[in-house]
Amino acid sequence: MDSTWFEVLVIILGVMLGIFLILNIVLAVVLIKIGKSIKRITDHAEHIADTADHVGDFFRAAAPPLAILKIIANIGEAIQNKAGKKGK
């Protein structure tokens, strides 16, 4: 009688161990896929950040010449406004 229960217990534990092993393998595969996706996303985000940094550097370098052009344009407008008021 006791040996029958032991055999049933061994079979149940063997089946549960097999199910547990299969679930762990599936979980490992899913986690590896998620890890690869996260790696791809972080690489893309890093590329975007680098591009934004380059754009910022460009505008930082272009700001002084644009400021000079803005001053010249303002002077030109002021001269035109003065000339327009004198002509009236």
GROMACS elastic network, one bead per residue, 0.5 to 0.9 nm:
[ bonds ]
;  ai    aj funct       b0    kb
    1     4     6  0.54239   500
    1     5     6  0.67963   500
    1     6     6  0.89735   500
    2     5     6  0.53181   500
    2     6     6  0.63401   500
    2     7     6  0.87486   500
    3     7     6  0.61598   500
    3     8     6  0.86438   500
    4     7     6  0.50900   500
    4     8     6  0.62224   500
    4     9     6  0.85532   500
    5     8     6  0.50373   500
    5     9     6  0.60113   500
    5    10     6  0.85085   500
    6    10     6  0.60580   500
    6    11     6  0.85433   500
    7    10     6  0.50893   500
    7    11     6  0.61675   500
    7    12     6  0.86129   500
    8    11     6  0.51115   500
    8    12     6  0.61456   500
    8    13     6  0.85634   500
    9    12     6  0.51054   500
    9    13     6  0.60405   500
    9    14     6  0.83948   500
   10    13     6  0.51330   500
   10    14     6  0.59144   500
   10    15     6  0.85410   500
   11    14     6  0.50367   500
   11    15     6  0.61577   500
   11    16     6  0.85734   500
   12    15     6  0.52186   500
   12    16     6  0.61601   500
   12    17     6  0.85331   500
   13    16     6  0.50454   500
   13    17     6  0.59720   500
   13    18     6  0.85068   500
   14    17     6  0.50652   500
   14    18     6  0.61524   500
   14    19     6  0.86607   500
   15    18     6  0.50573   500
   15    19     6  0.62015   500
   15    20     6  0.85330   500
   16    19     6  0.50788   500
   16    20     6  0.60195   500
   16    21     6  0.84854   500
   17    20     6  0.50048   500
   17    21     6  0.60424   500
   17    22     6  0.86066   500
   18    21     6  0.50691   500
   18    22     6  0.61929   500
   18    23     6  0.85995   500
   19    22     6  0.51619   500
   19    23     6  0.61272   500
   19    24     6  0.85669   500
   20    23     6  0.51502   500
   20    24     6  0.61486   500
   20    25     6  0.86836   500
   21    24     6  0.51184   500
   21    25     6  0.62699   500
   21    26     6  0.87216   500
   22    25     6  0.51304   500
   22    26     6  0.62560   500
   22    27     6  0.85648   500
   23    26     6  0.51151   500
   23    27     6  0.60297   500
   23    28     6  0.85405   500
   24    28     6  0.60465   500
   24    29     6  0.86292   500
   25    28     6  0.50936   500
   25    29     6  0.63073   500
   25    30     6  0.87020   500
   26    29     6  0.51945   500
   26    30     6  0.62554   500
   26    31     6  0.86411   500
   27    30     6  0.51145   500
   27    31     6  0.60927   500
   27    32     6  0.85787   500
   28    31     6  0.51035   500
   28    32     6  0.61550   500
   28    33     6  0.86819   500
   29    32     6  0.51456   500
   29    33     6  0.63225   500
   29    34     6  0.87136   500
   30    33     6  0.51221   500
   30    34     6  0.62036   500
   30    35     6  0.85715   500
   31    35     6  0.60200   500
   31    36     6  0.86025   500
   32    36     6  0.62556   500
   32    37     6  0.86747   500
   33    36     6  0.51598   500
   33    37     6  0.62688   500
   33    38     6  0.86716   500
   34    37     6  0.50372   500
   34    38     6  0.61390   500
   34    39     6  0.85630   500
   35    38     6  0.50879   500
   35    39     6  0.61442   500
   35    40     6  0.86575   500
   36    39     6  0.50134   500
   36    40     6  0.62133   500
   36    41     6  0.86446   500
   37    40     6  0.51007   500
   37    41     6  0.61774   500
   37    42     6  0.86175   500
   38    41     6  0.50624   500
   38    42     6  0.60881   500
   38    43     6  0.85098   500
   39    42     6  0.52043   500
   39    43     6  0.61273   500
   39    44     6  0.86221   500
   40    43     6  0.51503   500
   40    44     6  0.62409   500
   40    45     6  0.86683   500
   41    44     6  0.50974   500
   41    45     6  0.61299   500
   41    46     6  0.85519   500
   42    46     6  0.60046   500
   42    47     6  0.85152   500
   43    46     6  0.50774   500
   43    47     6  0.62327   500
   43    48     6  0.87212   500
   44    47     6  0.50581   500
   44    48     6  0.62898   500
   44    49     6  0.86778   500
   45    48     6  0.50433   500
   45    49     6  0.61558   500
   45    50     6  0.86036   500
   46    49     6  0.50369   500
   46    50     6  0.61518   500
   46    51     6  0.85922   500
   47    50     6  0.51156   500
   47    51     6  0.62025   500
   47    52     6  0.86428   500
   48    51     6  0.50576   500
   48    52     6  0.61532   500
   48    53     6  0.85590   500
   49    52     6  0.50490   500
   49    53     6  0.61192   500
   49    54     6  0.86628   500
   50    54     6  0.62594   500
   50    55     6  0.86749   500
   51    54     6  0.50771   500
   51    55     6  0.62411   500
   51    56     6  0.86135   500
   52    55     6  0.50225   500
   52    56     6  0.61413   500
   52    57     6  0.85985   500
   53    56     6  0.50185   500
   53    57     6  0.61804   500
   53    58     6  0.86329   500
   54    57     6  0.50068   500
   54    58     6  0.62002   500
   54    59     6  0.87579   500
   55    58     6  0.50331   500
   55    59     6  0.63428   500
   55    60     6  0.85605   500
   56    59     6  0.52113   500
   56    60     6  0.60280   500
   56    61     6  0.85366   500
   57    61     6  0.61072   500
   57    62     6  0.85039   500
   58    61     6  0.51541   500
   58    62     6  0.60411   500
   58    63     6  0.85366   500
   59    63     6  0.57854   500
   60    63     6  0.53847   500
   60    64     6  0.79552   500
   61    64     6  0.70373   500
   61    65     6  0.82915   500
   62    65     6  0.58011   500
   62    66     6  0.62839   500
   62    67     6  0.87480   500
   63    66     6  0.51356   500
   63    67     6  0.60561   500
   63    68     6  0.87391   500
   64    67     6  0.50295   500
   64    68     6  0.63604   500
   64    69     6  0.87571   500
   65    68     6  0.51480   500
   65    69     6  0.63358   500
   65    70     6  0.86842   500
   66    69     6  0.50067   500
   66    70     6  0.61260   500
   66    71     6  0.86555   500
   67    71     6  0.62578   500
   67    72     6  0.86734   500
   68    71     6  0.51102   500
   68    72     6  0.62574   500
   68    73     6  0.86043   500
   69    72     6  0.50481   500
   69    73     6  0.60726   500
   69    74     6  0.85701   500
   70    73     6  0.50087   500
   70    74     6  0.61285   500
   70    75     6  0.86197   500
   71    74     6  0.50608   500
   71    75     6  0.62172   500
   71    76     6  0.85933   500
   72    75     6  0.50869   500
   72    76     6  0.61584   500
   72    77     6  0.86392   500
   73    77     6  0.61645   500
   73    78     6  0.85993   500
   74    77     6  0.50424   500
   74    78     6  0.61263   500
   74    79     6  0.86113   500
   75    78     6  0.50576   500
   75    79     6  0.61988   500
   75    80     6  0.86216   500
   76    79     6  0.51581   500
   76    80     6  0.62103   500
   76    81     6  0.86086   500
   77    80     6  0.50454   500
   77    81     6  0.60477   500
   77    82     6  0.85526   500
   78    81     6  0.50652   500
   78    82     6  0.61500   500
   78    83     6  0.85444   500
   79    82     6  0.51292   500
   79    83     6  0.60788   500
   79    84     6  0.84767   500
   80    83     6  0.50323   500
   80    84     6  0.59817   500
   80    85     6  0.85774   500
   81    84     6  0.50253   500
   81    85     6  0.61891   500
   81    86     6  0.86755   500
   82    85     6  0.51704   500
   82    86     6  0.62297   500
   82    87     6  0.86547   500
   83    86     6  0.52033   500
   83    87     6  0.62393   500
   83    88     6  0.89743   500
   84    87     6  0.52500   500
   84    88     6  0.66939   500
   85    88     6  0.54571   500
